């Protein structure tokens, strides 16, 4: 799994695996899901990050596993 934050584009991209993306769908304004040939979600892109939360700090991301 890879997480890419592009401060210049104001976007976050979460890639779940390396399979080929065959389709993308905007499921909500600024939220795009990428699908592989098996119709599984393999990527999530969130645009306009700075507009989504006043408390968002792209320089410090916190990960939690359970």
C-alpha positions in Angstrom: 0.0 0.0 0.0 1.3 3.5 -0.9 0.1 6.9 0.2 1.1 9.9 -1.9 0.4 13.5 -0.8 0.8 16.2 -3.4 0.8 19.5 -1.7 1.0 21.4 -5.0 -2.1 19.6 -6.4 -3.8 19.7 -3.0 -4.5 15.9 -3.3 -4.0 12.6 -1.5 -3.7 9.3 -3.3 -3.9 5.9 -1.6 -2.9 3.0 -3.8 -3.8 -0.4 -2.4 -1.9 -2.6 -4.9 0.0 -2.5 -8.2 -2.7 -4.0 -10.4 -3.5 -2.2 -13.7 -6.2 0.4 -13.3 -8.9 -0.2 -15.9 -11.6 2.3 -14.8 -12.0 5.3 -12.5 -15.2 6.8 -11.1 -15.8 10.0 -9.2 -18.1 8.8 -6.4 -18.4 12.2 -4.8 -17.1 15.7 -5.7 -13.3 15.4 -5.6 -13.3 11.7 -4.5 -12.2 9.3 -7.2 -12.0 5.5 -7.0 -9.7 3.5 -9.3 -10.7 -0.1 -10.2 -8.8 -3.0 -11.6 -10.0 -5.6 -14.2 -11.7 -7.6 -11.5 -13.7 -4.5 -10.5 -11.9 -4.2 -7.2 -11.0 -0.8 -5.7 -7.2 -0.4 -6.0 -6.9 3.4 -5.5 -8.6 6.3 -3.8 -7.9 9.9 -4.8 -9.1 12.8 -2.7 -8.8 16.3 -4.2 -9.0 19.7 -2.6 -7.6 18.5 0.7 -7.1 21.9 2.2 -10.8 22.7 1.8 -11.9 19.5 3.5 -10.6 20.3 7.0 -9.3 23.3 8.9 -7.1 21.1 11.0 -5.4 19.1 8.2 -1.6 19.2 8.4 -0.1 17.6 5.3 3.4 17.8 6.8 2.4 15.5 9.6 0.4 12.4 8.8 -0.5 9.9 11.5 -1.1 6.2 10.7 -2.8 3.8 13.0 -3.1 0.0 12.7 -5.2 -2.2 14.9 
